[in-house]
Amino acid sequence: MTRVLITRPSPEAERWGERLRAQHIDAVALPLLSITAVRDPALQSALTDARARLKNFHALMFVSGNAAAEFLAEGLSLPLSLTEPDHLPRFWSPGPGTARALVQAGVPASLIDGPAPDSSQFDSESLWLAVAPQIGPGKRVLIVRGANAAQTKGGNGRDWLAAQIAAAGGETEFVAAYERTGSRLDADAKDLAARAALDGTVWFFSSSEAIQNLARELPQTSWDKACALVTHPRISEAARAAGFGNVSECRPTLQDVTASIKSLV
C-alpha cells in the first residue's frame, strides 16, 4: 500500500491521517508548519482591539480554520450578540474547512457565507463570487489571517480580496490571529522525508509554505521522483518550483482527496 504524508500543521495533520486511514489509506502525519497564538505584543494588542469592535464590520473574513479558531478562542459572546441581529457581522469562509471551524467556535451557520459546495476551487476568488453583492460604499470587512514569526504588521495573505473590496467601494482592515512558522524536522522525520522522495510516497500539501519549509529542511534532496497532491494551482506552482516531478491537484475535501490518492496509487 502506498503511503501518504500529511503535511498540514498539528493537530490537523493527525486528524487528516485518522480520516484517511478510515478510508483504507496508509496516511502518516509529517507536519511542516507550526501554528501558535500571536506572541508579538503589537499583534496581541491589535487582535484584542479587533475583537472588541465586531459591530464596526459588515463581515469578518477568515483565511483558514486556524484563523477562525484562534480569533474566536477567547470565547467571544456570539450567542449574546444574537439579541442584536442588526449588528451581527457576516462570517466569510473561503472553504468548507474554515466553515466547520466557525461552526465549532459557536458561529451560527446562517451567518456564514462561502463558495458553493460544488465550487471547483475554495479560495478568495471563489469566495468573492459569493459575497461581492454584499459590498458597497461604507461596508467594512475585517480580514483575519496569520503572521510569519518575524511579521508585526497584521499578517500576510488575501491582498487580492482586499483589492476587490476596495474597487467595490468597501474598506478592509487586517488582523493577525495566529503565528505560522516552519516546523523543524528531527533526524527521524528527515529520514522519512528523504525516503519519501524516492519510494512512491504521495505528499499531500495544502500550503505553499509547507513546501518551502521542506526545501529548507532538506536542501540537498532531489524531488524529481516524488509525487505531490495539492489543493490549489498556486501550490502546484510551488511544488514544481521545488522540483517535484509529479504534481496533481484536487479540491480540499476529504472525498476529493481520498479519490485523488486512490487514483494515484
C-alpha positions, 0 to 999 in steps of 0.5 A: 500500500502506498503511503501518504504524508500529511503535511498540514500543521498539528493537530490537523495533520493527525486528524487528516491521517485518522480520516484517511486511514478510515478510508483504507489509506496508509496516511502518516502525519509529517507536519511542516508548519507550526501554528501558535497564538500571536506572541508579538505584543503589537499583534496581541494588542491589535487582535484584542482591539479587533475583537472588541469592535465586531459591530464596526464590520459588515463581515469578518473574513477568515483565511483558514480554520486556524484563523477562525479558531484562534480569533474566536478562542477567547470565547467571544459572546456570539450567542449574546450578540444574537439579541442584536441581529442588526449588528451581527457581522457576516462570517466569510469562509473561503472553504468548507474547512474554515466553515466547520471551524466557525461552526465549532467556535459557536458561529451560527451557520446562517451567518456564514457565507462561502463558495458553493459546495460544488465550487471547483476551487475554495479560495478568495476568488471563489469566495468573492463570487459569493459575497461581492453583492454584499459590498458597497460604499461604507461596508467594512470587512475585517480580514483575519489571517496569520503572521510569519514569526518575524511579521508585526504588521497584521499578517500576510495573505488575501491582498487580492480580496482586499483589492476587490473590496476596495474597487467595490467601494468597501474598506478592509482592515487586517488582523493577525490571529495566529503565528505560522512558522516552519516546523523543524524536522528531527533526524527521524522525520528527515529520514522519512522525508528523504525516503519519501522522495524516492519510494512512491510516497504521495505528499499531500500539501495544502500550503505553499509554505509547507513546501518551502519549509521542506526545501529548507529542511532538506536542501540537498534532496532531489524531488524529481521522483516524488509525487505531490497532491495539492489543493490549489494551482498556486501550490502546484506552482510551488511544488514544481518550483521545488522540483517535484516531478509529479504534481496533481491537484484536487479540491480540499475535501476529504472525498476529493482527496481520498479519490485523488490518492486512490487514483494515484496509487 
